[in-house]
Amino acid sequence: MKRRDFGKALAAAGATLAAGRAFAGPATSGMRSNFAFKKEDTPVILEVAINGSTTKKVNPAAPETAAELADEAIKCLDAGATIVHAHSGKPSDNVAAAVQAYADAFTPVRKKHPLAILYPTANFDPAVYHKQRTVWPPEIQSGHYRPLAEAGLANMILLDTGVVPLAVYDENGMIPEKGFWWYGFWPGDNKIVIDTCNELGCGASISVFEPGWMKNVIAMARAGTLPRGSKLNIYFGPDNFAGMAPLIPEALLLYLKMMEGLDLKWSVGTIGSASIMDSPLARMALERGGSFRVGIEDWATGPSNVEQIERAKEIVAKVGRPIVTGADAIEYLDIPFPATRPKA
């Protein structure tokens, strides 16, 4: 997409948004049990993270260019995915450049699937963070969300609330110097995201890497400050990966206990080239009213994204819950984003 064309699209979408700003308000909260629910009334949110930091050197099926990202997202939505999450592969401290990278990838997807739920990752560069021992300031790390929302491209954005070390342990069982980096967010990032959600109607994808992150979410839920359209991704890690709880039922039970009584939509996933579907947590989540996330970002050495989706659909079918997509997904998650909100 040419910058001039993108500027026109942004202006047009901005006018539409200005004419209909009435989205501020918290996510729905109320009494809900994670141990008693009706399967037919609780659909599955099937999110696919199509690339992350996985390159073709790791997995030949990983999309890298904007055209490949667009094509992959369309294939996943055609295959029945609820949400597509992508990394542009082009983080930049020039926010306009970071925005353009996602615009190039998301525009064809939005044309083919106007009601798709799409969201980018934060604008971060692990190599730069590792070298500088600090993250980019909020206006850079989270500054691309508003322009993408104003352009009608991203109707969900990332709300991450803490810090976690990301690395594979070395032979001494320690976090290595090489390849280690802090993934973290400051309060300023959270303010940008929440303001963007409340003012433009974006949903929020909220990561939970540690119990402390869940405490942050619960505090916001109880205060009524979680944006409408919020959903959680609760991450677990294999034994060789630093950070996150292990892939065991007891770990998920801790999070379920913490969330008990709050009406939160949630999924489980993995970090560190492990498949959530090879753990007991995928089936357990489905049996507790939750969902699970798939994709090459999480299972870097696994099969293609579409193949992971097909396997996920088989697991979901065995539990007997429906997968929600398109307009139904937007209504179920209560995402008020005007460009993709189904007409009444």
C-alpha positions in Angstrom: 0.0 0.0 0.0 1.5 3.4 -1.0 1.9 6.0 1.7 -0.3 8.4 -0.2 -3.1 5.8 -0.4 -2.6 4.9 3.2 -2.9 8.5 4.2 -6.2 8.8 2.3 -7.5 5.6 4.0 -6.5 6.9 7.4 -8.3 10.2 6.8 -11.5 8.5 5.7 -11.5 6.0 8.5 -10.7 8.8 11.0 -13.8 10.7 9.8 -15.9 7.6 10.3 -14.6 7.1 13.8 -15.1 10.8 14.7 -18.8 10.4 13.7 -19.4 7.5 16.0 -17.3 7.7 19.2 -19.3 6.0 21.9 -17.3 3.1 22.9 -15.7 3.9 26.2 -16.6 1.5 28.9 -15.2 -1.5 30.8 -15.3 -5.1 29.8 -18.3 -7.0 31.1 -17.7 -8.4 34.5 -19.9 -10.4 36.8 -20.2 -13.8 38.4 -19.0 -16.6 36.2 -17.7 -20.0 37.2 -14.8 -21.6 35.4 -16.1 -25.0 36.6 -19.8 -24.7 35.6 -20.9 -23.5 32.2 -23.1 -24.4 29.2 -21.1 -25.7 26.2 -23.6 -24.4 23.7 -23.5 -20.9 25.2 -19.7 -20.7 25.5 -18.0 -20.8 22.0 -14.3 -21.4 21.4 -12.1 -18.5 20.4 -9.5 -20.0 18.0 -6.6 -17.6 17.7 -3.7 -18.3 15.4 -0.4 -16.5 15.9 1.0 -16.8 12.3 4.6 -16.0 12.7 6.0 -14.2 15.8 9.8 -14.2 15.6 9.9 -17.5 13.7 11.7 -17.2 10.4 11.9 -19.5 7.4 15.3 -20.7 8.7 13.4 -22.3 11.6 10.2 -23.2 9.7 9.9 -22.9 5.9 6.1 -22.4 6.4 6.6 -19.2 8.4 5.4 -16.0 6.5 7.9 -13.1 6.4 7.0 -10.5 3.8 3.9 -8.3 3.9 2.4 -10.3 1.0 3.1 -13.6 2.7 1.6 -12.3 6.0 -1.5 -11.2 4.2 -1.9 -14.5 2.3 -1.3 -16.5 5.5 -3.8 -14.5 7.5 -6.4 -15.0 4.7 -5.8 -18.7 4.6 -6.2 -19.0 8.4 -9.4 -17.0 8.4 -10.7 -19.1 5.5 -9.9 -22.2 7.6 -12.0 -21.0 10.5 -9.7 -19.0 12.7 -11.4 -16.5 15.1 -8.5 -14.2 15.5 -5.2 -13.7 13.6 -2.2 -12.2 15.4 0.9 -11.2 13.4 4.4 -9.7 13.7 5.4 -7.4 10.8 9.0 -8.4 11.2 9.9 -4.7 10.8 10.0 -3.1 14.2 11.3 0.5 14.1 11.8 3.5 16.4 10.2 5.4 13.5 6.6 4.8 14.4 5.3 5.8 10.9 7.5 3.0 9.4 6.3 0.5 11.9 2.7 1.5 11.1 3.3 1.1 7.3 4.7 -2.4 7.7 1.5 -3.6 9.3 -0.7 -1.6 6.9 0.9 -3.4 4.0 0.2 -6.7 5.6 -3.3 -6.0 7.0 -4.9 -4.1 4.1 -5.5 -7.1 1.8 -6.8 -9.1 4.7 -9.3 -6.5 5.7 -10.5 -6.3 2.1 -11.1 -10.1 1.9 -12.4 -10.5 5.5 -13.9 -7.1 6.5 -15.1 -8.6 9.9 -11.9 -10.4 10.8 -10.3 -9.8 14.2 -6.7 -8.7 13.5 -4.1 -7.5 15.9 -0.4 -6.7 15.7 2.3 -7.2 18.3 4.0 -4.4 20.2 6.6 -2.4 18.3 9.8 -3.8 19.8 13.2 -5.0 18.7 14.8 -7.7 21.0 18.3 -7.1 19.7 18.1 -3.4 20.5 16.5 -4.0 23.9 19.3 -6.5 24.7 22.0 -4.2 23.7 20.5 -1.1 25.5 19.2 -3.0 28.5 16.0 -1.1 28.2 12.8 -0.9 26.1 11.7 1.8 23.8 9.5 4.4 25.4 5.7 3.9 25.3 5.1 6.3 22.5 7.3 4.1 20.3 6.6 0.7 21.7 2.8 1.3 21.6 2.6 4.2 19.3 1.6 2.3 16.2 -1.7 1.0 17.6 -3.8 4.2 17.2 -2.8 4.9 13.5 -3.6 1.3 12.6 -7.0 1.5 14.4 -7.8 4.9 12.9 -7.1 3.3 9.4 -9.7 0.6 10.2 -7.1 -2.1 10.1 -6.5 -3.3 13.7 -9.7 -3.9 15.7 -7.8 -5.5 18.6 -4.5 -4.4 20.2 -2.1 -5.8 22.7 -2.4 -4.9 26.4 0.5 -6.4 28.3 1.1 -5.3 31.8 4.4 -6.7 33.2 7.9 -7.9 32.5 9.2 -11.4 31.8 12.6 -12.9 30.9 12.5 -14.8 27.6 15.3 -17.3 27.0 16.2 -21.0 26.9 18.3 -22.2 29.8 21.9 -23.0 29.1 23.7 -26.3 30.1 24.1 -24.9 33.6 20.4 -24.3 34.0 20.9 -20.6 33.9 19.6 -17.8 31.7 22.3 -17.2 29.1 23.7 -13.8 28.2 23.3 -14.5 24.5 19.8 -14.6 23.2 18.2 -13.4 26.5 16.1 -10.3 26.6 13.5 -8.7 28.8 10.0 -8.4 27.4 8.3 -5.7 29.3 5.9 -2.8 29.5 5.6 0.4 31.5 2.4 2.0 32.8 2.7 4.5 29.9 2.2 1.6 27.5 -0.9 0.5 29.3 -2.3 4.1 29.2 -1.8 4.3 25.5 -3.5 1.0 24.9 -6.5 1.6 27.2 -7.0 5.1 25.8 -6.9 3.8 22.2 -9.4 1.0 23.1 -11.8 3.3 24.9 -11.7 6.1 22.3 -11.6 4.0 19.1 -13.4 0.8 20.1 -10.5 -1.7 19.8 -10.6 -5.0 21.7 -7.7 -5.9 23.9 -5.6 -9.0 23.8 -4.0 -9.4 27.2 -1.0 -11.6 27.9 -0.5 -13.4 31.2 3.0 -14.7 31.5 3.2 -14.9 35.3 0.8 -14.9 38.2 1.7 -11.2 38.9 0.4 -10.3 35.4 -2.9 -12.0 36.3 -3.1 -9.9 39.4 -2.8 -6.8 37.3 -5.7 -8.0 35.1 -7.9 -8.9 38.0 -7.3 -5.5 39.6 -8.4 -3.8 36.4 -11.4 -6.1 36.0 -12.5 -5.3 39.5 -12.0 -1.6 39.0 -13.9 -1.7 35.8 -11.0 -0.4 33.6 -10.5 -3.4 31.3 -11.5 -2.3 27.8 -14.6 -3.8 26.2 -13.7 -6.7 23.9 -10.9 -7.9 26.2 -9.6 -11.5 26.1 -6.7 -13.2 27.9 -3.9 -15.3 26.6 -2.4 -17.3 29.5 1.1 -18.6 28.6 2.9 -21.7 29.8 6.4 -22.7 29.0 8.3 -26.0 28.6 10.8 -26.9 31.2 13.8 -25.6 29.3 12.3 -22.1 28.9 12.7 -19.3 31.4 9.6 -17.5 32.7 6.0 -18.7 32.8 4.4 -21.6 34.6 5.0 -25.2 33.5 2.6 -27.1 31.2 0.8 -28.9 34.0 -2.9 -28.8 35.1 -2.0 -27.5 38.6 -0.6 -24.3 37.0 -3.8 -23.6 35.1 -5.9 -24.3 38.2 -4.0 -21.5 40.0 -5.0 -19.1 37.3 -8.6 -20.3 37.2 -8.8 -19.8 41.0 -7.5 -16.3 40.6 -10.1 -15.5 37.9 -13.1 -17.2 39.6 -16.2 -15.0 39.6 -15.0 -12.7 36.9 -16.5 -12.8 33.4 -13.3 -13.0 31.4 -12.7 -14.6 28.0 -9.5 -16.6 28.1 -7.2 -18.9 26.2 -4.1 -20.9 27.0 -0.9 -21.0 24.9 2.8 -21.8 24.9 6.1 -20.0 24.3 9.2 -21.9 23.4 8.5 -24.1 20.4 6.0 -26.4 22.3 2.5 -27.3 21.2 -0.3 -26.5 23.7 -2.1 -29.4 21.9 0.4 -31.9 23.1 -0.2 -30.9 26.7 -3.2 -31.6 28.9 -4.0 -27.9 29.0 -5.7 -27.6 25.7 -8.4 -30.1 26.5 -8.6 -28.9 30.1 -9.2 -25.3 29.0 -12.0 -26.4 26.7 -13.6 -28.2 29.6 -13.4 -25.1 31.8 -15.0 -22.7 29.4 -11.7 -21.4 27.9 -9.9 -21.7 24.6 -6.4 -22.3 23.3 -4.1 -20.6 20.9 -2.2 -22.2 18.0 0.3 -21.0 15.3 3.9 -20.9 14.2 4.7 -18.2 16.7 4.1 -20.6 19.6 4.9 -23.9 18.0 7.8 -22.8 15.8 8.9 -26.2 14.6 5.4 -27.5 14.1 3.3 -27.9 11.0 1.8 -25.0 9.0 -0.7 -22.6 10.6 -3.6 -24.1 8.7 -2.6 -27.6 9.7 -2.5 -26.5 13.3 -5.9 -25.0 12.9 -7.3 -28.2 11.5 -5.9 -30.2 14.4 -7.3 -27.7 16.9 -10.7 -28.0 15.3 -10.7 -31.8 15.8 -9.9 -31.4 19.5 -12.6 -28.8 19.9 -15.2 -31.0 18.1 -14.5 -33.8 20.5 -15.4 -31.6 23.5 -18.6 -30.5 21.7 -18.2 -26.7 21.7 -18.7 -24.4 18.7 -15.9 -22.2 17.3 -17.0 -18.6 16.9 -15.9 -16.5 13.8 -16.7 -13.3 11.9 -19.6 -11.2 13.1 -20.5 -13.7 15.8 -17.0 -13.5 17.2 -17.1 -9.7 17.3 -20.5 -9.8 19.1 -19.4 -12.6 21.5 -16.2 -10.7 22.5 -18.2 -7.4 22.5 -15.6 -5.5 20.3 -17.2 -2.1 19.6 -14.8 -1.1 16.8 -17.1 0.7 14.3 -15.6 -0.5 11.1 -16.1 -4.1 11.9 -19.1 -3.9 14.2 -22.0 -5.9 12.7 -25.0 -3.7 11.8 -28.0 -4.0 14.2 
